[in-house]
Amino acid sequence: MRTSTILFLFLLVMHLLTVLNTLLFEGKLYDLVFWFNSALFMAALAVFVFRRGIFNAKEAHAPTETAKKRK
């Protein structure tokens, strides 16, 4: 499954939790929904970092070009 699909599913579940809280529970579970949405966001971030391999580089590479100063 593509990374974008996985991240979209995380976003869909987060939105579904918020909508169900608003429609069924009249917003009484905001703290619990916020906690679950935060946990889902961290899971999505972990999936993104893992799939991109951001922390797998063996050595840090310096940028090839330096930014030019504007006058």
C-alpha positions as CSV (number, residue, x, y, z in Angstrom):
1,M,0.0,0.0,0.0
2,R,1.3,3.5,-0.9
3,T,2.3,5.9,1.9
4,S,-0.2,8.4,0.7
5,T,-3.0,5.9,1.1
6,I,-1.9,4.9,4.6
7,L,-1.8,8.6,5.6
8,F,-5.2,9.2,4.0
9,L,-6.6,6.4,6.1
10,F,-5.2,7.9,9.3
11,L,-6.7,11.2,8.4
12,L,-10.1,9.5,7.6
13,V,-10.2,7.8,11.0
14,M,-9.3,11.1,12.8
15,H,-12.1,12.9,10.9
16,L,-14.6,10.0,11.6
17,L,-13.8,10.2,15.4
18,T,-14.5,13.9,15.4
19,V,-17.7,13.7,13.4
20,L,-19.0,10.8,15.6
21,N,-18.2,12.8,18.7
22,T,-20.1,15.8,17.4
23,L,-23.1,14.0,16.0
24,L,-23.7,11.2,18.4
25,F,-22.3,12.5,21.7
26,E,-22.9,16.2,21.2
27,G,-19.2,17.0,21.7
28,K,-19.0,15.6,25.3
29,L,-15.9,13.5,24.5
30,Y,-13.6,16.3,23.2
31,D,-10.7,15.4,25.5
32,L,-10.8,11.7,24.6
33,V,-11.2,12.5,20.9
34,F,-8.3,14.9,21.1
35,W,-6.1,12.3,22.8
36,F,-6.9,9.7,20.1
37,N,-6.4,12.2,17.3
38,S,-3.0,13.1,18.8
39,A,-2.1,9.4,19.0
40,L,-3.2,8.8,15.4
41,F,-1.2,11.8,14.3
42,M,1.9,10.5,15.9
43,A,1.3,7.1,14.3
44,A,0.9,8.7,10.9
45,L,4.1,10.7,11.5
46,A,6.0,7.5,12.4
47,V,4.7,5.7,9.3
48,F,5.8,8.6,7.1
49,V,9.3,8.8,8.6
50,F,9.7,5.0,8.5
51,R,8.5,4.8,4.9
52,R,10.7,7.7,3.7
53,G,13.7,6.4,5.5
54,I,14.6,9.8,6.8
55,F,16.7,8.5,9.7
56,N,18.4,5.7,7.8
57,A,21.1,7.9,6.3
58,K,24.6,6.8,7.4
59,E,26.1,10.2,7.2
60,A,24.8,13.7,7.1
61,H,25.1,15.5,3.7
62,A,25.8,19.2,3.5
63,P,23.6,21.1,1.1
64,T,25.1,21.4,-2.3
65,E,24.3,25.0,-2.8
66,T,24.4,27.8,-0.2
67,A,21.6,30.4,-0.3
68,K,22.6,33.7,-1.9
69,K,22.2,36.8,0.2
70,R,19.7,39.2,-1.2
71,K,20.5,42.9,-1.1
